[in-house]
Amino acid sequence: MSAAPSPATCPLCGQTNACAVAAGLPPETCWCMQTRIPASVLERIPAAERGQRCVCPACGQTPPPPEAPR
């Protein structure tokens, strides 16, 4: 059984998410409070991880990759 993912890592890329709350700081100091994160980014977070871990600034501002043609 693997360890639970750290709340300080991005659920999309696995890098540090720079979350103020995960670092024990007030929520209003977090980078995400100053940035609009597109719904398309939030939809990419696995359902089991929504509300558990925050995306990183890079993923939060990056549109999803285009889907491969079928």
Distance bins in CASP14 RR format, pairs under 12 A and 6 or more apart:
PFRMAT RR
TARGET T0000
AUTHOR 0000-0000-0000
RMODE 2
METHOD distances of the structure
MODEL  1
3 9 0 0 0 0 0 1 0 0 0 0 0
4 11 0 0 0 0 0 1 0 0 0 0 0
4 48 0 0 0 0 0 1 0 0 0 0 0
4 49 0 0 0 0 0 1 0 0 0 0 0
4 52 0 0 0 0 1 0 0 0 0 0 0
4 53 0 0 0 0 1 0 0 0 0 0 0
5 11 1 0 0 1 0 0 0 0 0 0 0
5 12 0 0 0 0 0 1 0 0 0 0 0
5 14 0 0 0 0 1 0 0 0 0 0 0
5 17 0 0 0 0 0 1 0 0 0 0 0
5 22 0 0 0 0 0 1 0 0 0 0 0
5 45 0 0 0 0 0 1 0 0 0 0 0
5 46 0 0 0 0 0 1 0 0 0 0 0
5 48 0 0 0 0 0 1 0 0 0 0 0
5 49 1 0 0 1 0 0 0 0 0 0 0
5 52 0 0 0 0 1 0 0 0 0 0 0
5 53 1 0 0 1 0 0 0 0 0 0 0
5 54 0 0 0 0 0 1 0 0 0 0 0
6 14 0 0 0 0 1 0 0 0 0 0 0
6 15 0 0 0 0 0 1 0 0 0 0 0
6 16 0 0 0 0 1 0 0 0 0 0 0
6 17 0 0 0 0 1 0 0 0 0 0 0
6 19 0 0 0 0 0 1 0 0 0 0 0
6 22 1 0 0 1 0 0 0 0 0 0 0
6 23 0 0 0 0 0 1 0 0 0 0 0
6 49 0 0 0 0 0 1 0 0 0 0 0
6 52 0 0 0 0 0 1 0 0 0 0 0
6 53 1 0 0 1 0 0 0 0 0 0 0
6 54 0 0 0 0 0 1 0 0 0 0 0
7 14 0 0 0 0 0 1 0 0 0 0 0
7 16 0 0 0 0 0 1 0 0 0 0 0
7 17 0 0 0 0 1 0 0 0 0 0 0
7 18 0 0 0 0 0 1 0 0 0 0 0
7 19 1 0 0 1 0 0 0 0 0 0 0
7 20 0 0 0 0 0 1 0 0 0 0 0
7 21 0 0 0 0 1 0 0 0 0 0 0
7 22 1 0 1 0 0 0 0 0 0 0 0
7 23 0 0 0 0 1 0 0 0 0 0 0
7 24 0 0 0 0 0 1 0 0 0 0 0
7 49 0 0 0 0 1 0 0 0 0 0 0
7 51 0 0 0 0 1 0 0 0 0 0 0
7 52 1 0 0 1 0 0 0 0 0 0 0
7 53 1 0 1 0 0 0 0 0 0 0 0
7 54 1 0 0 1 0 0 0 0 0 0 0
8 14 0 0 0 0 1 0 0 0 0 0 0
8 15 0 0 0 0 1 0 0 0 0 0 0
8 16 1 0 0 1 0 0 0 0 0 0 0
8 17 1 0 0 1 0 0 0 0 0 0 0
8 18 0 0 0 0 1 0 0 0 0 0 0
8 19 1 0 0 1 0 0 0 0 0 0 0
8 20 0 0 0 0 0 1 0 0 0 0 0
8 21 0 0 0 0 1 0 0 0 0 0 0
8 22 1 0 1 0 0 0 0 0 0 0 0
8 23 1 0 0 1 0 0 0 0 0 0 0
8 24 0 0 0 0 0 1 0 0 0 0 0
8 25 0 0 0 0 0 1 0 0 0 0 0
8 30 0 0 0 0 0 1 0 0 0 0 0
8 52 0 0 0 0 0 1 0 0 0 0 0
8 53 0 0 0 0 1 0 0 0 0 0 0
8 54 0 0 0 0 1 0 0 0 0 0 0
8 56 0 0 0 0 1 0 0 0 0 0 0
9 15 1 0 0 1 0 0 0 0 0 0 0
9 16 1 0 0 1 0 0 0 0 0 0 0
9 17 1 0 1 0 0 0 0 0 0 0 0
9 18 0 0 0 0 0 1 0 0 0 0 0
9 19 0 0 0 0 1 0 0 0 0 0 0
9 22 0 0 0 0 1 0 0 0 0 0 0
9 49 0 0 0 0 0 1 0 0 0 0 0
9 52 0 0 0 0 0 1 0 0 0 0 0
9 53 1 0 0 1 0 0 0 0 0 0 0
9 54 0 0 0 0 1 0 0 0 0 0 0
9 55 0 0 0 0 1 0 0 0 0 0 0
9 56 0 0 0 0 1 0 0 0 0 0 0
9 59 0 0 0 0 0 1 0 0 0 0 0
10 16 1 0 0 1 0 0 0 0 0 0 0
10 17 1 0 1 0 0 0 0 0 0 0 0
10 18 0 0 0 0 1 0 0 0 0 0 0
10 19 0 0 0 0 1 0 0 0 0 0 0
10 22 0 0 0 0 0 1 0 0 0 0 0
10 32 0 0 0 0 0 1 0 0 0 0 0
10 37 0 0 0 0 0 1 0 0 0 0 0
10 41 0 0 0 0 0 1 0 0 0 0 0
10 44 0 0 0 0 0 1 0 0 0 0 0
10 45 0 0 0 0 1 0 0 0 0 0 0
10 46 0 0 0 0 0 1 0 0 0 0 0
10 49 0 0 0 0 1 0 0 0 0 0 0
10 52 0 0 0 0 0 1 0 0 0 0 0
10 53 1 0 0 1 0 0 0 0 0 0 0
10 54 1 0 0 1 0 0 0 0 0 0 0
10 55 1 0 1 0 0 0 0 0 0 0 0
10 56 1 1 0 0 0 0 0 0 0 0 0
10 57 0 0 0 0 1 0 0 0 0 0 0
10 58 0 0 0 0 1 0 0 0 0 0 0
10 59 1 0 1 0 0 0 0 0 0 0 0
10 60 0 0 0 0 1 0 0 0 0 0 0
10 62 0 0 0 0 0 1 0 0 0 0 0
11 17 0 0 0 0 1 0 0 0 0 0 0
11 19 0 0 0 0 0 1 0 0 0 0 0
11 41 0 0 0 0 0 1 0 0 0 0 0
11 42 0 0 0 0 0 1 0 0 0 0 0
11 44 0 0 0 0 1 0 0 0 0 0 0
11 45 1 0 1 0 0 0 0 0 0 0 0
11 46 1 0 0 1 0 0 0 0 0 0 0
11 47 0 0 0 0 0 1 0 0 0 0 0
11 48 0 0 0 0 1 0 0 0 0 0 0
11 49 1 0 1 0 0 0 0 0 0 0 0
11 50 0 0 0 0 1 0 0 0 0 0 0
11 51 0 0 0 0 1 0 0 0 0 0 0
11 52 1 0 0 1 0 0 0 0 0 0 0
11 53 1 0 1 0 0 0 0 0 0 0 0
11 54 0 0 0 0 1 0 0 0 0 0 0
11 55 1 0 0 1 0 0 0 0 0 0 0
11 56 0 0 0 0 1 0 0 0 0 0 0
11 59 0 0 0 0 1 0 0 0 0 0 0
11 60 0 0 0 0 0 1 0 0 0 0 0
12 37 0 0 0 0 0 1 0 0 0 0 0
12 40 0 0 0 0 0 1 0 0 0 0 0
12 41 1 0 0 1 0 0 0 0 0 0 0
12 42 0 0 0 0 0 1 0 0 0 0 0
12 43 0 0 0 0 0 1 0 0 0 0 0
12 44 1 0 1 0 0 0 0 0 0 0 0
12 45 1 0 0 1 0 0 0 0 0 0 0
12 46 0 0 0 0 1 0 0 0 0 0 0
12 49 0 0 0 0 1 0 0 0 0 0 0
12 50 0 0 0 0 0 1 0 0 0 0 0
12 53 0 0 0 0 1 0 0 0 0 0 0
12 54 0 0 0 0 0 1 0 0 0 0 0
12 55 1 0 1 0 0 0 0 0 0 0 0
12 56 1 0 0 1 0 0 0 0 0 0 0
12 57 0 0 0 0 0 1 0 0 0 0 0
12 58 0 0 0 0 1 0 0 0 0 0 0
12 59 1 0 1 0 0 0 0 0 0 0 0
12 60 0 0 0 0 1 0 0 0 0 0 0
12 61 0 0 0 0 0 1 0 0 0 0 0
12 62 0 0 0 0 1 0 0 0 0 0 0
12 64 0 0 0 0 1 0 0 0 0 0 0
12 65 0 0 0 0 0 1 0 0 0 0 0
13 41 0 0 0 0 0 1 0 0 0 0 0
13 44 0 0 0 0 0 1 0 0 0 0 0
13 45 0 0 0 0 0 1 0 0 0 0 0
13 53 0 0 0 0 0 1 0 0 0 0 0
13 54 0 0 0 0 0 1 0 0 0 0 0
13 55 0 0 0 0 1 0 0 0 0 0 0
13 56 1 0 0 1 0 0 0 0 0 0 0
13 57 0 0 0 0 0 1 0 0 0 0 0
13 58 1 0 0 1 0 0 0 0 0 0 0
13 59 1 0 1 0 0 0 0 0 0 0 0
13 60 0 0 0 0 1 0 0 0 0 0 0
13 62 0 0 0 0 1 0 0 0 0 0 0
13 65 0 0 0 0 0 1 0 0 0 0 0
14 45 0 0 0 0 0 1 0 0 0 0 0
14 49 0 0 0 0 0 1 0 0 0 0 0
14 53 0 0 0 0 1 0 0 0 0 0 0
14 54 0 0 0 0 0 1 0 0 0 0 0
14 55 0 0 0 0 1 0 0 0 0 0 0
14 56 1 0 0 1 0 0 0 0 0 0 0
14 58 0 0 0 0 0 1 0 0 0 0 0
14 59 0 0 0 0 1 0 0 0 0 0 0
15 53 0 0 0 0 0 1 0 0 0 0 0
15 54 0 0 0 0 0 1 0 0 0 0 0
15 55 0 0 0 0 1 0 0 0 0 0 0
15 56 1 0 1 0 0 0 0 0 0 0 0
15 57 0 0 0 0 1 0 0 0 0 0 0
15 58 1 0 0 1 0 0 0 0 0 0 0
15 59 0 0 0 0 1 0 0 0 0 0 0
15 60 0 0 0 0 0 1 0 0 0 0 0
16 22 0 0 0 0 1 0 0 0 0 0 0
16 23 0 0 0 0 1 0 0 0 0 0 0
16 31 0 0 0 0 0 1 0 0 0 0 0
16 53 0 0 0 0 0 1 0 0 0 0 0
16 54 0 0 0 0 0 1 0 0 0 0 0
16 55 0 0 0 0 0 1 0 0 0 0 0
16 56 1 0 0 1 0 0 0 0 0 0 0
16 57 0 0 0 0 1 0 0 0 0 0 0
16 58 0 0 0 0 0 1 0 0 0 0 0
16 59 0 0 0 0 0 1 0 0 0 0 0
17 23 0 0 0 0 1 0 0 0 0 0 0
17 30 0 0 0 0 1 0 0 0 0 0 0
17 31 0 0 0 0 1 0 0 0 0 0 0
17 32 0 0 0 0 1 0 0 0 0 0 0
17 37 0 0 0 0 0 1 0 0 0 0 0
17 45 0 0 0 0 0 1 0 0 0 0 0
17 49 0 0 0 0 0 1 0 0 0 0 0
17 52 0 0 0 0 0 1 0 0 0 0 0
17 53 1 0 0 1 0 0 0 0 0 0 0
17 54 1 0 1 0 0 0 0 0 0 0 0
17 55 1 0 0 1 0 0 0 0 0 0 0
17 56 1 0 1 0 0 0 0 0 0 0 0
17 57 1 0 0 1 0 0 0 0 0 0 0
17 58 0 0 0 0 1 0 0 0 0 0 0
17 59 0 0 0 0 1 0 0 0 0 0 0
17 60 0 0 0 0 1 0 0 0 0 0 0
18 25 0 0 0 0 0 1 0 0 0 0 0
18 29 0 0 0 0 0 1 0 0 0 0 0
18 30 1 0 0 1 0 0 0 0 0 0 0
18 31 1 0 1 0 0 0 0 0 0 0 0
18 32 0 0 0 0 1 0 0 0 0 0 0
18 33 0 0 0 0 0 1 0 0 0 0 0
18 34 0 0 0 0 0 1 0 0 0 0 0
18 35 0 0 0 0 0 1 0 0 0 0 0
18 53 0 0 0 0 0 1 0 0 0 0 0
18 54 0 0 0 0 1 0 0 0 0 0 0
18 55 0 0 0 0 1 0 0 0 0 0 0
18 56 1 0 0 1 0 0 0 0 0 0 0
18 57 1 0 1 0 0 0 0 0 0 0 0
18 58 0 0 0 0 1 0 0 0 0 0 0
18 59 0 0 0 0 0 1 0 0 0 0 0
18 60 0 0 0 0 0 1 0 0 0 0 0
19 25 0 0 0 0 1 0 0 0 0 0 0
19 26 0 0 0 0 0 1 0 0 0 0 0
19 27 0 0 0 0 1 0 0 0 0 0 0
19 29 0 0 0 0 0 1 0 0 0 0 0
19 30 1 0 0 1 0 0 0 0 0 0 0
19 31 0 0 0 0 1 0 0 0 0 0 0
19 32 1 0 0 1 0 0 0 0 0 0 0
19 33 0 0 0 0 0 1 0 0 0 0 0
19 51 0 0 0 0 0 1 0 0 0 0 0
19 52 0 0 0 0 0 1 0 0 0 0 0
19 53 1 0 0 1 0 0 0 0 0 0 0
19 54 1 0 1 0 0 0 0 0 0 0 0
19 55 0 0 0 0 1 0 0 0 0 0 0
19 56 0 0 0 0 1 0 0 0 0 0 0
19 57 0 0 0 0 1 0 0 0 0 0 0
19 60 0 0 0 0 0 1 0 0 0 0 0
20 26 1 0 0 1 0 0 0 0 0 0 0
20 27 1 0 0 1 0 0 0 0 0 0 0
20 28 0 0 0 0 1 0 0 0 0 0 0
20 29 1 0 1 0 0 0 0 0 0 0 0
20 30 1 1 0 0 0 0 0 0 0 0 0
20 31 1 0 0 1 0 0 0 0 0 0 0
20 32 0 0 0 0 1 0 0 0 0 0 0
20 33 0 0 0 0 1 0 0 0 0 0 0
20 34 0 0 0 0 0 1 0 0 0 0 0
20 54 0 0 0 0 1 0 0 0 0 0 0
20 57 0 0 0 0 0 1 0 0 0 0 0
21 27 1 0 1 0 0 0 0 0 0 0 0
21 28 0 0 0 0 1 0 0 0 0 0 0
21 29 0 0 0 0 1 0 0 0 0 0 0
21 30 1 0 0 1 0 0 0 0 0 0 0
21 31 0 0 0 0 0 1 0 0 0 0 0
21 32 0 0 0 0 1 0 0 0 0 0 0
21 33 0 0 0 0 0 1 0 0 0 0 0
21 51 0 0 0 0 0 1 0 0 0 0 0
21 52 0 0 0 0 0 1 0 0 0 0 0
21 53 0 0 0 0 0 1 0 0 0 0 0
21 54 1 0 0 1 0 0 0 0 0 0 0
22 29 0 0 0 0 0 1 0 0 0 0 0
22 30 0 0 0 0 1 0 0 0 0 0 0
22 31 0 0 0 0 0 1 0 0 0 0 0
22 32 0 0 0 0 0 1 0 0 0 0 0
22 51 0 0 0 0 0 1 0 0 0 0 0
22 52 0 0 0 0 0 1 0 0 0 0 0
22 53 1 0 0 1 0 0 0 0 0 0 0
22 54 1 0 0 1 0 0 0 0 0 0 0
22 55 0 0 0 0 0 1 0 0 0 0 0
22 56 0 0 0 0 0 1 0 0 0 0 0
23 29 0 0 0 0 1 0 0 0 0 0 0
23 30 0 0 0 0 1 0 0 0 0 0 0
23 31 0 0 0 0 0 1 0 0 0 0 0
23 54 0 0 0 0 0 1 0 0 0 0 0
24 30 0 0 0 0 0 1 0 0 0 0 0
25 31 0 0 0 0 0 1 0 0 0 0 0
25 33 0 0 0 0 0 1 0 0 0 0 0
26 33 0 0 0 0 1 0 0 0 0 0 0
27 33 1 0 0 1 0 0 0 0 0 0 0
27 34 0 0 0 0 0 1 0 0 0 0 0
27 54 0 0 0 0 0 1 0 0 0 0 0
28 34 0 0 0 0 1 0 0 0 0 0 0
30 37 0 0 0 0 0 1 0 0 0 0 0
30 54 1 0 0 1 0 0 0 0 0 0 0
30 55 0 0 0 0 0 1 0 0 0 0 0
30 56 0 0 0 0 0 1 0 0 0 0 0
30 57 0 0 0 0 0 1 0 0 0 0 0
31 37 0 0 0 0 0 1 0 0 0 0 0
31 54 0 0 0 0 1 0 0 0 0 0 0
31 55 0 0 0 0 0 1 0 0 0 0 0
31 56 0 0 0 0 1 0 0 0 0 0 0
31 57 1 0 1 0 0 0 0 0 0 0 0
31 58 0 0 0 0 0 1 0 0 0 0 0
31 59 0 0 0 0 0 1 0 0 0 0 0
31 60 0 0 0 0 1 0 0 0 0 0 0
31 61 0 0 0 0 1 0 0 0 0 0 0
32 41 0 0 0 0 0 1 0 0 0 0 0
32 42 0 0 0 0 0 1 0 0 0 0 0
32 53 0 0 0 0 0 1 0 0 0 0 0
32 54 1 0 0 1 0 0 0 0 0 0 0
32 55 1 0 0 1 0 0 0 0 0 0 0
32 56 0 0 0 0 1 0 0 0 0 0 0
32 57 0 0 0 0 1 0 0 0 0 0 0
32 59 0 0 0 0 0 1 0 0 0 0 0
32 60 1 0 0 1 0 0 0 0 0 0 0
32 61 0 0 0 0 0 1 0 0 0 0 0
33 54 0 0 0 0 0 1 0 0 0 0 0
34 57 0 0 0 0 0 1 0 0 0 0 0
34 61 0 0 0 0 0 1 0 0 0 0 0
35 41 0 0 0 0 0 1 0 0 0 0 0
35 54 0 0 0 0 0 1 0 0 0 0 0
35 55 0 0 0 0 0 1 0 0 0 0 0
35 56 0 0 0 0 0 1 0 0 0 0 0
35 57 1 0 0 1 0 0 0 0 0 0 0
35 58 0 0 0 0 0 1 0 0 0 0 0
35 59 0 0 0 0 0 1 0 0 0 0 0
35 60 1 0 0 1 0 0 0 0 0 0 0
35 61 1 0 0 1 0 0 0 0 0 0 0
35 62 0 0 0 0 0 1 0 0 0 0 0
36 42 0 0 0 0 0 1 0 0 0 0 0
36 60 0 0 0 0 1 0 0 0 0 0 0
36 61 0 0 0 0 1 0 0 0 0 0 0
37 43 0 0 0 0 0 1 0 0 0 0 0
37 44 0 0 0 0 0 1 0 0 0 0 0
37 45 0 0 0 0 0 1 0 0 0 0 0
37 54 0 0 0 0 1 0 0 0 0 0 0
37 55 1 0 0 1 0 0 0 0 0 0 0
37 56 0 0 0 0 0 1 0 0 0 0 0
37 57 0 0 0 0 1 0 0 0 0 0 0
37 58 0 0 0 0 0 1 0 0 0 0 0
37 59 0 0 0 0 1 0 0 0 0 0 0
37 60 1 0 1 0 0 0 0 0 0 0 0
37 61 1 0 0 1 0 0 0 0 0 0 0
37 62 0 0 0 0 0 1 0 0 0 0 0
37 63 0 0 0 0 0 1 0 0 0 0 0
38 44 0 0 0 0 1 0 0 0 0 0 0
38 55 0 0 0 0 0 1 0 0 0 0 0
38 59 0 0 0 0 0 1 0 0 0 0 0
38 60 1 0 0 1 0 0 0 0 0 0 0
38 61 0 0 0 0 1 0 0 0 0 0 0
38 62 0 0 0 0 1 0 0 0 0 0 0
38 63 1 0 0 1 0 0 0 0 0 0 0
38 64 0 0 0 0 1 0 0 0 0 0 0
39 45 0 0 0 0 0 1 0 0 0 0 0
39 60 0 0 0 0 0 1 0 0 0 0 0
39 63 0 0 0 0 0 1 0 0 0 0 0
39 64 0 0 0 0 0 1 0 0 0 0 0
40 55 0 0 0 0 0 1 0 0 0 0 0
40 59 0 0 0 0 0 1 0 0 0 0 0
40 60 0 0 0 0 1 0 0 0 0 0 0
40 61 0 0 0 0 0 1 0 0 0 0 0
40 62 0 0 0 0 1 0 0 0 0 0 0
40 63 1 0 0 1 0 0 0 0 0 0 0
40 64 1 0 1 0 0 0 0 0 0 0 0
40 65 0 0 0 0 0 1 0 0 0 0 0
40 66 0 0 0 0 0 1 0 0 0 0 0
40 67 0 0 0 0 0 1 0 0 0 0 0
41 50 0 0 0 0 0 1 0 0 0 0 0
41 54 0 0 0 0 0 1 0 0 0 0 0
41 55 1 0 0 1 0 0 0 0 0 0 0
41 56 0 0 0 0 0 1 0 0 0 0 0
41 57 0 0 0 0 0 1 0 0 0 0 0
41 58 0 0 0 0 0 1 0 0 0 0 0
41 59 1 0 0 1 0 0 0 0 0 0 0
41 60 1 0 1 0 0 0 0 0 0 0 0
41 61 0 0 0 0 1 0 0 0 0 0 0
41 62 1 0 0 1 0 0 0 0 0 0 0
41 63 1 0 0 1 0 0 0 0 0 0 0
41 64 1 0 0 1 0 0 0 0 0 0 0
41 65 0 0 0 0 0 1 0 0 0 0 0
42 49 0 0 0 0 0 1 0 0 0 0 0
42 50 1 0 0 1 0 0 0 0 0 0 0
42 51 0 0 0 0 1 0 0 0 0 0 0
42 53 0 0 0 0 0 1 0 0 0 0 0
42 54 0 0 0 0 0 1 0 0 0 0 0
42 55 1 0 0 1 0 0 0 0 0 0 0
42 59 0 0 0 0 0 1 0 0 0 0 0
42 60 0 0 0 0 1 0 0 0 0 0 0
42 64 0 0 0 0 0 1 0 0 0 0 0
43 50 0 0 0 0 1 0 0 0 0 0 0
43 55 0 0 0 0 0 1 0 0 0 0 0
43 60 0 0 0 0 0 1 0 0 0 0 0
43 63 0 0 0 0 0 1 0 0 0 0 0
43 64 0 0 0 0 1 0 0 0 0 0 0
44 50 0 0 0 0 0 1 0 0 0 0 0
44 55 0 0 0 0 1 0 0 0 0 0 0
44 59 0 0 0 0 1 0 0 0 0 0 0
44 60 0 0 0 0 1 0 0 0 0 0 0
44 62 0 0 0 0 0 1 0 0 0 0 0
44 63 0 0 0 0 0 1 0 0 0 0 0
44 64 1 0 1 0 0 0 0 0 0 0 0
44 65 0 0 0 0 1 0 0 0 0 0 0
44 67 0 0 0 0 0 1 0 0 0 0 0
45 51 0 0 0 0 1 0 0 0 0 0 0
45 52 0 0 0 0 1 0 0 0 0 0 0
45 53 1 0 0 1 0 0 0 0 0 0 0
45 54 0 0 0 0 1 0 0 0 0 0 0
45 55 1 0 0 1 0 0 0 0 0 0 0
45 56 0 0 0 0 0 1 0 0 0 0 0
45 59 0 0 0 0 1 0 0 0 0 0 0
45 60 0 0 0 0 0 1 0 0 0 0 0
45 64 0 0 0 0 0 1 0 0 0 0 0
46 52 0 0 0 0 1 0 0 0 0 0 0
46 53 0 0 0 0 1 0 0 0 0 0 0
46 55 0 0 0 0 0 1 0 0 0 0 0
49 55 0 0 0 0 1 0 0 0 0 0 0
53 59 0 0 0 0 0 1 0 0 0 0 0
54 60 0 0 0 0 1 0 0 0 0 0 0
55 61 0 0 0 0 1 0 0 0 0 0 0
55 62 0 0 0 0 1 0 0 0 0 0 0
55 64 0 0 0 0 0 1 0 0 0 0 0
56 62 0 0 0 0 1 0 0 0 0 0 0
59 65 0 0 0 0 0 1 0 0 0 0 0
END
